[in-house]
Every structure is written in C-alpha cells, then in structure tokens.
Amino acid sequence: MLQIAICDDETLLLNEIKKTTEDCLSKQQVFSILSTYTDGKALLYDIQDGKSFDLLLLDIEMPDISGMELARRIHALLPDALMVFVTAHYKYAVDAYELHIFRYIPKNQLKERLPHALKDAVSLLEIQNTDSYIISNQNRLERIPFKEILYIEKDGKNALFHITATAKRIEAENQTEYQTDQTRRIRKTLTEVFSELHSEEFYFIERGFIVNLRHVSGISHTDCILTDMTHLPISQSRLSEFKKKLNRYWKDKV
C-alpha cells in the first residue's frame, strides 16, 4: 500500500492531479492512499506529527511555503520518499535537479508526463521495499525493509536493530495518538547479521555497531552522525575506510 501526498494551492489543478494519479495507479493495479493538501505547512505538520509518505507530488510556487523549501524540509524527515515537482515555472528545473527531485513535470504536460513518472516511481519503490531483513524467532516473524534500519548494535548476546519511527495511528472517539516502536532484538551476533544483510548499504563502523549508510548525515571527529542526530563511535582503525565508503555511497546514491 503506497502512501501518496499531493500538494497544490490551486484546487482545480489539485483535483486534476489526483484524478490522473488515481487513474494511472488503477491501471497498474497499485493499491494506494492519496492525501491532498492546498497548504504546504499543513502537509509538513502532518509529517512532523508522524505521518509518512512514499511519494509526494508538489507544486513549487505556493503562498505559505515554497515547494523548494518544503522539499528540503520533507527530505530531512523522509529521506527515502520520492518527490515530484508539478509546476508551470521552467526556471526552477535546475534547482529541482540539484535537490535530487525524482521528476520535474510542467503543468501543461501533466497528462502526458505524469503517467510515466508514476510508473517509474512505483517500480523504484517496489525495488526499495523488496530489500529487507527477516527477523524470525519464537515470538516474532517480521520483515524489516533495509531503508527503515538506522543502525544495529551489540546488546549482550543479541543484535539490537534501531529502526526509523514507524507510527501506528490509534483513533478513539475524540482523540488520535501515535505509538512508535523503534527497536527489534534478535539472538544473533553482529557478524552473523552483517553476513545475512548482503548489502553495500551497511558498514561495520566499530565492533559494536553496524550503520546504514543511507541514514548517515556526516562524520564529526570520530563520531558517525545519523539523520536522527544519533552519534555513534567509529573505530580509529576503520575511520579512513569508512570515509571512503561513505563518499562513494553519496556519489552513487544521493
């Protein structure tokens, strides 16, 4: 089930994008939930409050917050979400490219280009969701997508997975709340887990920690800084190689 957000302050165009998106996904037999916004700040507030999206279709020129600024702030909160700019203003194309926006679609070519963009986005999201680690023990059988793993640490005889905040919405009569569970534990050594990951996205920064490169925002002295501002120690013997590895990953993936 894909979570998709559409944000445009022009109601007529918003409805046209929504209808085109629904028709395209229906033809692809893709199940999705579409959320529409005429206010960029409202979209940002929902994301800050725990709502997650796989794909976002954004206007660039809006009165409350520009699409460019909105995209920057969304990327900080949802680094794996795909973003598509739908706009009448060609002058932003270069900036959109620099932001690593998935697609740039002129509004006057919406019906011609949006279906292709949606097809490519769905294909990429399916690939991302296929890469995962299976946790299996007496009490749990769960698939954790690689993109949700922040880091894994040694916890006695166990490996403790720290994952991105996965919010479960609970609705009562007059209230809504979110609960999060951000750790998973498995009785295996880090070496065993690392060998089972089979992915270039993960790196042993120290005997007690494996990090997911996609969630690394930088290195400070001998600390690895993650996108959630977690600081993890890097072994001196692995620091130089880790810097090279991270640099290659950013050049190839980001």
N, C-alpha and C positions, 0 to 999 in steps of 0.2 A: 504494500500500500504506500504510494507516494504522497508526500505532503507538499502541496504547491501553494505559493502565495503570489498574488497578482496585485500590484500597487500602481494606481494611476489616478490623478485628481480629476480627470475628465470621465464622468460617469458613462457616457455613451461609448467611449473607447474602451473603458474598463470592461463593460459588458461584451463588447466585440471580441476582446482578447480572451475573456472567459469562455465564450461560446466556441471560438476557434480551438481553444485548448481542449475543451470537453470533447469536441468532435474528433480531433486528432487522436486523443488518448483512447476514445471509444473504438476507433478503427484499429488501433494497435492492441486492443483488449488489455489495456493497462488500468488497474484499479487505482484511484487517486481521490484525495480530498482537496478541494480547492477553497482557499480562503481569499477574499477580496478586501482591498483597503483603498480608500481615497485619501488617506492621511499616512505619510511615511512614518511619522512619530508614533502612531498607533501600532503599526507593524513592528517597529523597533521595540516598543514597550512590551508587546506580546512575546517577542523573542527573549528579551531580558527577563521576562516572567516565567520562562521555561518552555515556551512553545518552539518546536523545531520544524524546519522545512528542508526538503531535499532540493527543491528548485524554486527560484524566485524570478518573476518577470517584473521588471521595474521601469518606471518612467524616469527620465533624468531631471526634467525641469518641473518641480513641484513647489508650491508656496511655503510649506512648513519646513522642509529639509530637502536639499538637492539629492538626486539619485546617486550622484558620485559619493557624497558624504555618507548617505545611507548604505551604499555598497561597502564602503570601508568599514563601517561600524558593524554591519552584519557579518562580514568576513572574519572579524575578530571574535565574534560569538559563535559562528557556524562555519568554521574553516573549510569544511567539506561540501558545503552547499554550492550548487551551481547557480550562477546568476546570469540573466539575460536582460540586456537593455533594450527597451522598445521605445523609440523616440523619433521625433521629426527633425532633430538637430544633428546634422552630419558632423558639425565641428567637434563633437565630443568623441568621435570614433577613436582617435589616437589615445586619448586619456582612458577610454574603456579598455583598450588593448593593454595599456600599462597596468591596469588594475586586474589583469588576467580574467576579465569577464568572459564567460563561456561563449556568448554570441552577442552581436550588435545588430538589431533589426530596425530599419527605418519604418515608420508607421505607414507610409504609403506603399510598402511592400509586405505588409503584415500577412496577408492571406497566402502569398507565395512563399515566404521565407520562414514563417513561424512553424509550419508543419515539419520542415526539415530539421529545424533546431530542436524541436521536441523529440523527434525520432532519435537524433544523435544523443540528446541528454538522457533519454530513457536507457539507451544502450550502455552509456557510460555508467549510469547509476546501477544498472544490473551487474556490471563487472565489479564495481566497488563493493556491492553487497554480497558478492559471491565469496570474496576473500574473507575468511573468518577462522576463528579458533573454536573448537568444540570442547566445552568443559563437561566431563562425564564422571559422576561418582554415585554413591548410593542414594543421595538425596537430590541430585540435580543433573539435568541434561539440558545444556544451553549452548546456543551458537552466538559467539560474540564477534561482530564484524571488526576486522582489523582497524578500521577508521575510528572505532569507539574506544580503542585501547590507548590510554595515555602512557602508562608505564607499568612494569611488572617488578615487584621487589621480593627479595627473600624474606620469608616470615617463618623462622624456625625450619621445620621440615616441609614447609609449604611454599607455594608460589602465590603471591597475592596480586591480583590484577586490579589496577586502578583504571576505571573507565570514565568516559565523559558523562556528564549529568544526564541521566535518562529520566525524564519527568513523566510520572503517571498521574493523569488528571482524575481527581475524585470529586464528584459532584453530589452535594447534599441538597436539601430543599432550597436554601437561600445562600449557599456558600460553595466556593470552589477552592480546592487546595491542591498543591503538588507535593508528591513524595518522591524522593530520589534515593537510589541505592547505587553507590558508586564503587563498590569493591566486590570481587569474586575470588574465592580461595580454592586452590586445588592442591592435592598432596603429591607434588612433583618438585624436583629440583629445578632451578632456573636453567640449568644446562639442558635438561630434558625438554622443557618448554621451548627454549630457543631453537633446538633442533627440529621441533614439530611446527614451528611457525613458517619455515621455508619462505621467508620474505626479506627482501632487501630493505624494507622499511624499519626493521628493528636492529638495535645495536646494543651490545653489552658495554655500558659506559664504566661499569665497576662491578666487582664480583656480586654485589647485592642488588644491582639494578639493570633492567633492560628498558630502553626507551623507544617510543615510536617516533621516528624522525618527522612524521607529518605534524606532530604536536610540539616540536621543538621550536621555540621562537628565538633562541640565541644562546650564547655562551658568555659567562662573566667569570673571569679568572679561572677557577677550576670547578665552576658550577654550571650545570645544564639547566636552562630556564625553559619551562614548558608554557604553553599558551594559557594555562590556568594560573600562571605565576608560581607554580611549584618549582623549588630549587632542589636539584639532586647533585650529589658529588660525582665528579669524573676522576677516575684513576689517572695519576700523572703519567703512567706508562701508556695509557690509551688516549690521552688528550690530543696529541698531534694527529693520530689516525682518525679520531672522531671528527676533528675539524675538517679534514679532507673529505671524509664520508658525507658529512652534513653539507658541505659546499657542493659536492657533486649532486646530492639529492635535490637541493634547492635549484640548481641549474636545470636539472632534468624534469622536475615535477612542479615547481612553483611558478 
